[in-house]
């Protein structure tokens, strides 16, 4: 497998072409941003944690029949993935109110929601990823109704699987963001599932073990990322 040109550089990742047009390599960086790029920093070792955590969780999901872009891990920071056409809609799944939802509906952080909330955001950095609904998605031609039905069903299934899996590691899955891609006519899970894209709280203490430690200057940022990796890799529970 030969690494080719960089196709894309985002805030936390680089994506490279390979000599196989159906495959790409994701490289995870330690760079961190928040508030639409207004806050910038480095979380040492984050790239390694996000690569290993994401691949591990894609593996858990695969065991439950959820297909993703994951092919194989190349090293601590690089992973081979299938080259998919990303649907430009971020899917946010929420079990417990936090972050922007707490602000919007006035529920204190930590309030359990009566049922799972799904939100969609238009993936556009210049616009600040605005929230949209199914009718915007249809009107903008971002995805078909059938694709959105599949995406919503997959997002809820991912939530059920990960919530149960993480509970065994004493982690509460508060909310998370997913991205999907089109691959050979199917919708598959893509991007990453990591402490950058999920809120993970310790189930006993409600300590935040995710990117909120960086966003809110809570300290022990690196330690929180390492703790997630440690629990997933079968450390002390
Ligand atoms: N999220 C993300 N990327 C984004 C926006 C949100 O990964 O561009 C994740 C975030 O880490 C959290 C969930 O989606 O787990 C919900 O985020 P929220 O809408 O509360 O926004 P935030 O408060 O993080 O700005």
Boltz pocket constraint, residues with backbone or C-beta under 6 A from the ligand:
constraints:
  - pocket:
      binder: B
      contacts: [[A, 92], [A, 93], [A, 98], [A, 99], [A, 100], [A, 101], [A, 129], [A, 175], [A, 176], [A, 177], [A, 195], [A, 196], [A, 197], [A, 198], [A, 199], [A, 211]]
      max_distance: 6.0
